[in-house]
Amino acid sequence: MDNKVNYLLRLGDNTLILSQQLSQWCGKGPALEEDMALTNVALDLLGQTRMWYEYAAELEGAGRDEDALAYLRDAHEFRNCLLLEQPNGNYADTLVRQFYFDAWHYFLIDGLTRSSDARIGAIAGKSLKEVTYHLRRSGDLIVRLGDGTDVSHARTQAAVDALWMYSGEVFAYDAVDEAMVAAGVAPAAGTLRAQWLAHVSEVLAEATLSMPPADAWMQGGGKQGRHTEHLGYLLAEMQFLQRAYPGATW
C-alpha cells in the first residue's frame, strides 16, 4: 500500500474508532451538558474521518469509498493506535483516554497545517479549531476531576496510570511515518513528543495528579494492524448493519 494512503488511513482510523467509542456515551453522560458535549466531539471526529478517508480512497484508486473503508474492513486492516480501542470504563477512563489523544492530536493537526501536501494541509486547517476546543475541554475536565473529590481524584489517577502504556505509540514512527516526514507531509516525532509531554505534565500538575515516567515501556502494534480484542467487539457493533444488508440505503 502506498505510504501516503497508509498514513491517511491511520489518521482516519484514529478518529473513527474514538468517535465510535464516544458515541456509546450518548444518553448516558453524567450530566446533560457533558452528554451533549461528548456527542459533539464524536461528531467532529467523524467529520474529520470522512475527509481523511475520502482523500485516501482517491489516492488508492481501488474503487472504495469512505463507507467501504469504515464498514468493510476487518480488524487487522485497521491502523488506529491501541489507546483508542481501550474500553470506555468509567468517566475518568474515558476522559484520560481523550486527553492523551487530544494533546497529541492538537499538536499533530497544527503541524499538518504546514504540510507539503496541500490537501492534507487544508483538511488540517479545517480541523484545527475543533481539535483546539477538544484539547481545552478535556484538559479542563482532567483538572476538575483530579482536583475534585477523593473519589474522582483516585479514579482519575488510576486511569492516568493504566492508560499511560498506550500513550506513546503515536510517537513510535515506522517506515510509513518516516517517509511522510522526509516528504514534508508530517511533523517529526521528536517535536510532537516534546510538545505533548510538556502540555500533559502541566495539566496533570494542575490537576494534582502524578505523571508516570516519560521513559516507561509502551505498547504498540496498532498502526501495523495488531490490535487488542476490544477492537473486534467494537467493529462487530459498528459494522453490523452494513455487513448484514450490503449496499443498503436509507
Protein Blocks (a to p, Z undefined) as FASTA:
>chain_A
ZZklmmmmmmmmmmmmmmmmmmmmgopafbfklmmmmmmmmmmmmmmmmmmmmmmmmmno
nopafklmmmmccfklpccdfklmpcfkimklmmmmmmmmmmmmmmmmmmmmmgfblklm
mmmmmmmmmmmmmmmmmmmmmmmmmmmcfklmmmmmmmmmmmmmmmmmmmmccfklmmmm
mnomaccfklmmmmmmmmmmmmmmmnopacddfkbccdehjlnopacfklmmmmmmmmmm
mmmmghiaZZ
